[in-house]
Amino acid sequence: MTRRWLARTVMLVGGLWLAGIALFAFLPVPFSSVMAERQVSAWLTGDFAWVAHSDWVSRDEISPWMPLAVIAAEDQKFPAHWGFDVEAIESVLDNQNGRLRGASTLTQQTAKNLFLWDGRSWLRKGLEAGLTLGLEGVWSKRRILTVYLNIAEFGDGIFGVEAAAQRYFHKPASRLTMSEAALLAAVLPNPLRFRADAPSGYVRQRQAWIMRQMSQLGGTGFIRQHNL
């Protein structure tokens, strides 16, 4: 009985994930797993006023500096790989104690943010790998970037580039400059610790590094070249 229930649960969840991959290939994403996790956590701690804020925008409504910034900061091989940066994984996998650190591509981050939960475990990494292959097989690179930028966490309760642009720069995402896009990308590793509205010296250094990488990649011509 327990095994049958477990098998049905796995099949149901797997079916929902497959449906999500198919539907979100062209439909706006209303919310992500991380948004839901943050919202439930706030309710459980008694903070009923906390609300995850996100405003979906199409790729054409996002400044080309923004996808360039996240590629420069997080995944410079994004246009060429099939979801995984094998060299990066090998360089950060600590075989001695089994810990998992970093090396996530933008596709992997999209899969995790959209469908899975925070935290580090082999189970989550395994599920993430399967979902990553699904996204790469069904979605275009442009679509992966669009979803990523719309569900990425940029601060406490701030999800998606449009909400971040309005909150921090009082303008739509379509008008973000190179410097502003780099600043938003600079906080992505830990948006609850690093702040775009009160950037630390480290965040400013990272912003400057990202801007140099953006220039070395070829500026927004890189985005046009790869149809991103």
N, C-alpha and C positions, 0 to 999 in steps of 0.2 A: 504493500500500500504506500509506504513512504517513498520507495524508489519510483513508483508510478507517478506519484504527486510531484516528485522532484523532476522527473523527465518532462512532465507536462509544463512545469514552470519554466524549465530551460527552453523548451520549444516555443512557449508563449513570448518570453523575453526576446529570443532570437528572431521570432517573426516580427515583433515590434521594431527591432533594430533594422531588419531588412526593409520593412515598410518605410521607416524613417529615412533610410538612405535613398530609397526610390522617390519618395515624395519631396524631400528637401533638396533634390537635385534641381527643382525649379520653383518650389514654394518657399516663401519666407519662413524662417524658423521663429516660432512664437516664444519659445523659452528653451533653455538648455538644462542639462543635468546639474551643472555647477550652479546656475541661477536658482534652481529648485532646492538644491542642498543648502545654499546660503539662506534662502527664505525660511525653510523649515527650521534651520538652526536658530535664526532670530526669534521665531515664534516659540521654540522650546525654551529659550532663555528669557521669555516674557517681553521681548521687544516687538510689540505688534505694530509699531509705527514704521519699522524698517521695511522698505519695499525695494526690491531689485528693479532698477530702471534701465530699460533698453528701448531703442528706437531703430527698427529695421530700415536700412536704406539699400538701394541697389548698388551694384559695383560702379555704375556711371555717376552715382551721387557721392562717391568717395574720391578725394584728391589722389592722383597717382603717386604722390609722395608717401602716402600711408602704406600701401602694399610694399613699396620699395623699402620703407623703413623697417617693416617687420621681417622682410626677407634678409636685409642687411644685418639685422640684429640677431635673428633666430635661426635662419636656414638658407644660406646663400646657394645651396645646391637645389633649392626647391624646384626650379623649372625642369631639371634633368632627372631627378631620382623618382623611384616608383613608390615612395612613401616612407622609405627608411634610408638613413645615411649610415651605411654599414661601417665606414671608416670611423665615424664619430662614436658609434656604439662600441666598437672594439677599443677605442681609446679611453672610454670612461667606465667601462664595465670592470668592477673590482672582483676578479675571480676568487680572491682569497676569502672574502667574507660574504659574497653573494649579494652585496648591496647594489641597488640600481641608482645611477645618478645621471641626470641630464640626457643629452643626445636626442631629444625628441624633435622630430621635424614638425613643420607647420601642419602637415596632414595628421600626424599622430596627436598633436595638441587639439586639433579640431575634433577628432574622434573622441578623445578623452573629455573635452569640455562639453560636447554635445550629448554624449550617451552614457558616460561613466561617472565615477566619483573621484574626489580628491584622495591623495594618499599614494603610497608606494608599496606595491606588492607584486609578486610574480603572477598572481591571478589577474590583477588589473592590467598588467603589462601584456599578458596573453590575450585578453579580450580586446585590448587596444590594438594589438597587432592585427587581429582578424578584421576589426572595424576599419582600420587604416587601409587594408587591401580592398575592402568593399568600397570605400570612398574613392580610392585611386582608380578602381575599375569602372565606376559609374559616373563620377563627377569629373568635370574638367578642372584643370589647375586654377582657372579663373574663378570657378564656382567654389572651390575649396577656400581660396583667399577671401571671397565675399562672405562666406559663412563664418570663417575664422574672425574676420574683422567685426562682424556683427554680434558675436557672442563672447569675444575676449573680455576679460575682467580688467578694467583700468583704474579701479579704486573701489572704496567701500560702497557697494550698491550701484556702481557705475559699470554697465555692461554694454559693449559695442562702441564703435568709433563715433557714431553720431551723438550718443549720450555724452561721451567723453569730450568731444569737440565743443558741444554746447555748454557743458559744465565748466571746463577749464579755460576755454578761449572765447566763449560767447559767440560762436559762429558755427555754421554747418560744416560737416565733414568734407564737403566738396571744396571748401576754401582753406583747408589746412595747408600751411607752408611746410617747406622742408624741415625747418627748425622745430616747428610744433609737432610734426609727425615723428621726428626723431625723439623728442621728449616723451611722447606717449609710448613709443616702442621701448624706451629706456626703463620704464616702470614695469613692463610685462613680466619679468622674472618673479616679482613679488609685489603685486599691486596693492596689497594690504599693508606693506611696509614702506615701499617707495612711493612718493607722492609727486604727481605732476603739478599740483598747485603750490607745493612748498618743496621744490627739489633740493636734495642734499648735494654736497659736493660730489659724492660718488655718482649720483644720478646725472649731474651736469657733465662729469667726465665721460660717462657712458653715452650720453647724448652726443657729445663731440665726436666720440669714436664712431658711433653709428652714422653720423653725417659724413665722415671721411669714407666709410665703407660704401655709402650711397653714391658718393662721387666716383669712387673707384669702379663700381659696378656699371657706371655709365649714365647715372641720373635716371630721369623718367624714360629715357630712350630704352633702357633695359626692360621696363614694363611693356612698352609698345612692341619691342622686338619679340617678346615671348607671349604676347597677347594675354597679358595678365590684368 
